Amino acid sequence: MPKTVEAIVGEDGSIQLPDSISLKRDQRVLVTILEETDEANQDLKSDSSVGEPALLGEKALAEDWTREEEDEAWKHLQPDQ
């Protein structure tokens, strides 16, 4: 079963996996390079970060979601009350 783990790149460019990960010889892996952020640099183990696009759209979406037109448009999906 596929497993996703966080790793860091060492000063020499090598990928450093957590000690709890053991790989077999010739095992296939996928590597995703993440964009570096100030928050990630401060605390690599924090899972409390929210994606920037979500933060940027939060105010606009909050205004849109509270309109009466939105309530009416989704009314058919609400259980009878």
C-alpha positions as CSV (number, residue, x, y, z in Angstrom):
1,M,0.0,0.0,0.0
2,P,1.4,3.5,-0.9
3,K,2.6,5.5,2.1
4,T,3.4,9.3,2.2
5,V,6.1,10.5,4.5
6,E,7.8,13.8,5.0
7,A,11.5,14.0,4.4
8,I,14.1,16.8,4.3
9,V,17.0,17.5,2.0
10,G,20.4,17.5,3.6
11,E,23.1,20.1,3.0
12,D,24.6,17.8,0.4
13,G,21.3,17.4,-1.4
14,S,20.6,13.9,-0.2
15,I,17.0,13.1,0.9
16,Q,16.8,12.2,4.6
17,L,13.8,10.0,5.5
18,P,12.5,9.5,9.0
19,D,14.3,6.7,10.9
20,S,11.1,4.8,11.1
21,I,11.1,4.2,7.3
22,S,12.8,1.2,5.9
23,L,13.1,0.7,2.2
24,K,13.8,-2.5,0.2
25,R,16.5,-2.5,-2.4
26,D,15.2,-1.4,-5.8
27,Q,11.9,-0.3,-4.3
28,R,10.2,2.4,-6.4
29,V,9.4,5.7,-4.8
30,L,7.9,9.0,-5.9
31,V,9.5,12.3,-4.8
32,T,7.5,15.6,-4.7
33,I,9.4,18.8,-4.4
34,L,7.4,21.3,-2.3
35,E,7.7,25.0,-2.6
36,E,9.7,26.5,0.3
37,T,7.7,28.8,2.6
38,D,8.7,30.8,5.7
39,E,6.3,28.8,7.8
40,A,7.9,25.5,6.6
41,N,11.3,26.8,7.5
42,Q,10.2,27.8,11.0
43,D,8.6,24.4,11.9
44,L,8.9,21.5,9.4
45,K,6.7,19.3,11.6
46,S,3.7,21.6,11.8
47,D,0.6,20.3,10.1
48,S,-1.4,23.4,11.0
49,S,-0.6,25.3,7.8
50,V,-3.5,26.1,5.4
51,G,-2.8,26.5,1.7
52,E,-2.3,30.1,0.6
53,P,-5.1,30.0,-2.0
54,A,-7.6,29.0,0.7
55,L,-6.5,31.9,2.9
56,L,-6.7,34.4,0.0
57,G,-10.2,33.3,-1.0
58,E,-11.6,32.9,2.5
59,K,-13.0,36.4,2.9
60,A,-14.6,36.5,-0.6
61,L,-16.2,33.1,-0.2
62,A,-17.5,33.9,3.3
63,E,-19.3,36.9,1.9
64,D,-20.7,34.9,-1.0
65,W,-21.8,32.0,1.1
66,T,-23.9,34.2,3.4
67,R,-26.1,35.6,0.6
68,E,-29.8,34.7,0.5
69,E,-29.4,33.7,-3.2
70,E,-26.9,31.0,-2.1
71,D,-29.2,29.6,0.5
72,E,-32.0,29.4,-2.1
73,A,-29.8,27.8,-4.7
74,W,-28.8,25.0,-2.3
75,K,-32.1,24.6,-0.6
76,H,-33.1,21.5,-2.6
77,L,-30.1,19.6,-1.0
78,Q,-31.1,20.4,2.6
79,P,-33.1,17.7,4.5
80,D,-36.7,18.7,5.4
81,Q,-36.8,20.6,8.6
